[in-house]
Amino acid sequence: MNTASNAAAVRTAPAANTWPGKLRALALHALNLHLQNCAVIAEAHRRPQ
């Protein structure tokens, strides 16, 4: 999880001013949120009820 956010921060640094750069940053942020959500769901399913 942490490595995904670190990689996203490294990738979004160059060319964030242009619209493709902004779109890429938005897509990476959405992917990071999705992965965090998946981790929460997986943790919820892993715990015994």
C-alpha positions as CSV (number, residue, x, y, z in Angstrom):
1,M,0.0,0.0,0.0
2,N,2.7,2.4,1.0
3,T,4.8,1.6,-2.1
4,A,1.8,2.4,-4.3
5,S,1.5,5.8,-2.9
6,N,5.2,6.4,-3.1
7,A,5.3,5.3,-6.7
8,A,2.4,7.6,-7.5
9,A,4.2,10.6,-5.9
10,V,7.3,9.9,-8.0
11,R,5.4,9.5,-11.2
12,T,3.3,12.6,-10.9
13,A,6.2,15.0,-10.2
14,P,7.2,15.8,-13.8
15,A,4.8,17.6,-16.2
16,A,2.0,18.1,-13.8
17,N,1.1,21.5,-15.3
18,T,-0.2,20.2,-18.6
19,W,-3.6,18.6,-18.9
20,P,-2.2,15.1,-19.6
21,G,-0.1,15.4,-16.5
22,K,-3.1,16.5,-14.5
23,L,-5.1,13.6,-16.0
24,R,-2.4,11.2,-15.1
25,A,-2.1,12.5,-11.6
26,L,-5.9,12.2,-11.2
27,A,-5.9,8.6,-12.6
28,L,-3.1,7.6,-10.2
29,H,-4.9,9.1,-7.3
30,A,-8.1,7.3,-8.2
31,L,-6.1,4.0,-8.5
32,N,-4.5,4.6,-5.1
33,L,-8.0,5.2,-3.5
34,H,-9.3,2.1,-5.2
35,L,-6.4,0.0,-3.9
36,Q,-6.9,1.3,-0.4
37,N,-10.6,0.4,-0.7
38,C,-9.7,-3.1,-1.8
39,A,-7.4,-3.5,1.2
40,V,-10.2,-2.4,3.6
41,I,-12.6,-4.9,2.0
42,A,-10.0,-7.7,2.1
43,E,-9.3,-7.0,5.7
44,A,-13.0,-7.1,6.5
45,H,-13.4,-10.5,4.8
46,R,-10.3,-11.8,6.5
47,R,-11.5,-11.2,10.0
48,P,-13.7,-13.9,11.5
49,Q,-17.3,-12.9,12.2
